[in-house]
Amino acid sequence: MSALDDLATQVQANTDAEASAVTLITGLASQIAAAATDPAKVTALAAQLKSSADRLAAAVVANTQPTTPAVPPPPVPAPTPATA
């Protein structure tokens, strides 16, 4: 796979994850508004939101850490002078 293909794949994965996050947040906002008069439901939704936020934060950290450290190439030996 080429670097461009890898980039396109990653962009699509990010776009999908962002869309999922928007759907989650929108859904939770609607549920909280509907449960505003029920303290037990609000508490449960707050716990659900914290759990989702924790998983999202962990995924962001996991996917932004380098997988392998950059290793410099080995040094090129200096040419030896020719003898006459």
Phi and psi restraints in degrees (value plus and minus 20) as a CYANA .aco file:
   2 SER   PHI    -101.4   -61.4
   2 SER   PSI     145.6   185.6
   3 ALA   PHI     -80.3   -40.3
   3 ALA   PSI     -56.9   -16.9
   4 LEU   PHI     -86.1   -46.1
   4 LEU   PSI     -60.7   -20.7
   5 ASP   PHI     -83.8   -43.8
   5 ASP   PSI     -62.4   -22.4
   6 ASP   PHI     -80.4   -40.4
   6 ASP   PSI     -62.9   -22.9
   7 LEU   PHI     -84.3   -44.3
   7 LEU   PSI     -64.4   -24.4
   8 ALA   PHI     -81.9   -41.9
   8 ALA   PSI     -60.1   -20.1
   9 THR   PHI     -83.5   -43.5
   9 THR   PSI     -63.6   -23.6
  10 GLN   PHI     -87.2   -47.2
  10 GLN   PSI     -60.0   -20.0
  11 VAL   PHI     -80.9   -40.9
  11 VAL   PSI     -62.8   -22.8
  12 GLN   PHI     -84.3   -44.3
  12 GLN   PSI     -61.6   -21.6
  13 ALA   PHI     -83.1   -43.1
  13 ALA   PSI     -61.8   -21.8
  14 ASN   PHI     -84.0   -44.0
  14 ASN   PSI     -64.4   -24.4
  15 THR   PHI     -80.5   -40.5
  15 THR   PSI     -63.4   -23.4
  16 ASP   PHI     -83.6   -43.6
  16 ASP   PSI     -63.4   -23.4
  17 ALA   PHI     -84.7   -44.7
  17 ALA   PSI     -61.2   -21.2
  18 GLU   PHI     -84.1   -44.1
  18 GLU   PSI     -62.5   -22.5
  19 ALA   PHI     -83.0   -43.0
  19 ALA   PSI     -59.7   -19.7
  20 SER   PHI     -84.2   -44.2
  20 SER   PSI     -61.1   -21.1
  21 ALA   PHI     -83.9   -43.9
  21 ALA   PSI     -61.6   -21.6
  22 VAL   PHI     -82.3   -42.3
  22 VAL   PSI     -64.0   -24.0
  23 THR   PHI     -81.6   -41.6
  23 THR   PSI     -64.0   -24.0
  24 LEU   PHI     -80.9   -40.9
  24 LEU   PSI     -69.1   -29.1
  25 ILE   PHI     -84.8   -44.8
  25 ILE   PSI     -62.6   -22.6
  26 THR   PHI     -82.6   -42.6
  26 THR   PSI     -64.0   -24.0
  27 GLY   PHI     -83.3   -43.3
  27 GLY   PSI     -62.6   -22.6
  28 LEU   PHI     -86.2   -46.2
  28 LEU   PSI     -58.9   -18.9
  29 ALA   PHI     -80.4   -40.4
  29 ALA   PSI     -62.1   -22.1
  30 SER   PHI     -84.5   -44.5
  30 SER   PSI     -62.5   -22.5
  31 GLN   PHI     -84.9   -44.9
  31 GLN   PSI     -60.5   -20.5
  32 ILE   PHI     -84.9   -44.9
  32 ILE   PSI     -63.3   -23.3
  33 ALA   PHI     -80.9   -40.9
  33 ALA   PSI     -60.4   -20.4
  34 ALA   PHI     -90.3   -50.3
  34 ALA   PSI     -48.4    -8.4
  35 ALA   PHI    -119.4   -79.4
  35 ALA   PSI      -9.8    30.2
  36 ALA   PHI     -73.4   -33.4
  36 ALA   PSI     -49.4    -9.4
  37 THR   PHI    -115.3   -75.3
  37 THR   PSI     -17.6    22.4
  38 ASP   PHI    -138.6   -98.6
  38 ASP   PSI      78.9   118.9
  39 PRO   PHI     -76.0   -36.0
  39 PRO   PSI     -55.9   -15.9
  40 ALA   PHI     -85.9   -45.9
  40 ALA   PSI     -61.6   -21.6
  41 LYS   PHI     -87.2   -47.2
  41 LYS   PSI     -59.3   -19.3
  42 VAL   PHI     -83.0   -43.0
  42 VAL   PSI     -62.6   -22.6
  43 THR   PHI     -82.8   -42.8
  43 THR   PSI     -62.8   -22.8
  44 ALA   PHI     -84.3   -44.3
  44 ALA   PSI     -61.6   -21.6
  45 LEU   PHI     -87.8   -47.8
  45 LEU   PSI     -56.5   -16.5
  46 ALA   PHI     -82.7   -42.7
  46 ALA   PSI     -60.9   -20.9
  47 ALA   PHI     -85.0   -45.0
  47 ALA   PSI     -60.6   -20.6
  48 GLN   PHI     -83.3   -43.3
  48 GLN   PSI     -62.9   -22.9
  49 LEU   PHI     -83.5   -43.5
  49 LEU   PSI     -62.3   -22.3
  50 LYS   PHI     -83.0   -43.0
  50 LYS   PSI     -63.1   -23.1
  51 SER   PHI     -81.3   -41.3
  51 SER   PSI     -64.6   -24.6
  52 SER   PHI     -84.0   -44.0
  52 SER   PSI     -61.9   -21.9
  53 ALA   PHI     -84.2   -44.2
  53 ALA   PSI     -60.5   -20.5
  54 ASP   PHI     -83.1   -43.1
  54 ASP   PSI     -63.3   -23.3
  55 ARG   PHI     -85.2   -45.2
  55 ARG   PSI     -61.0   -21.0
  56 LEU   PHI     -84.1   -44.1
  56 LEU   PSI     -64.6   -24.6
  57 ALA   PHI     -81.4   -41.4
  57 ALA   PSI     -62.1   -22.1
  58 ALA   PHI     -84.4   -44.4
  58 ALA   PSI     -59.7   -19.7
  59 ALA   PHI     -86.6   -46.6
  59 ALA   PSI     -59.9   -19.9
  60 VAL   PHI     -83.2   -43.2
  60 VAL   PSI     -66.3   -26.3
  61 VAL   PHI     -82.7   -42.7
  61 VAL   PSI     -64.9   -24.9
  62 ALA   PHI     -82.4   -42.4
  62 ALA   PSI     -53.1   -13.1
  63 ASN   PHI    -116.2   -76.2
  63 ASN   PSI     -13.0    27.0
  64 THR   PHI    -137.1   -97.1
  64 THR   PSI     -21.2    18.8
  65 GLN   PHI    -106.6   -66.6
  65 GLN   PSI     118.5   158.5
  66 PRO   PHI     -83.0   -43.0
  66 PRO   PSI     119.0   159.0
  67 THR   PHI     -99.5   -59.5
  67 THR   PSI     -52.2   -12.2
  68 THR   PHI    -161.6  -121.6
  68 THR   PSI     122.2   162.2
  69 PRO   PHI     -89.7   -49.7
  69 PRO   PSI     129.8   169.8
  70 ALA   PHI     -88.7   -48.7
  70 ALA   PSI     111.5   151.5
  71 VAL   PHI    -132.3   -92.3
  71 VAL   PSI     102.0   142.0
  72 PRO   PHI     -87.9   -47.9
  72 PRO   PSI     131.5   171.5
  73 PRO   PHI     -87.7   -47.7
  73 PRO   PSI     135.8   175.8
  74 PRO   PHI     -86.3   -46.3
  74 PRO   PSI     131.4   171.4
  75 PRO   PHI     -86.5   -46.5
  75 PRO   PSI     127.8   167.8
  76 VAL   PHI    -109.7   -69.7
  76 VAL   PSI     107.6   147.6
  77 PRO   PHI     -85.6   -45.6
  77 PRO   PSI     125.5   165.5
  78 ALA   PHI     -90.4   -50.4
  78 ALA   PSI     122.6   162.6
  79 PRO   PHI     -86.6   -46.6
  79 PRO   PSI     126.3   166.3
  80 THR   PHI    -108.3   -68.3
  80 THR   PSI     119.9   159.9
  81 PRO   PHI     -86.4   -46.4
  81 PRO   PSI     122.9   162.9
  82 ALA   PHI     -95.0   -55.0
  82 ALA   PSI     120.6   160.6
  83 THR   PHI    -123.2   -83.2
  83 THR   PSI     124.4   164.4
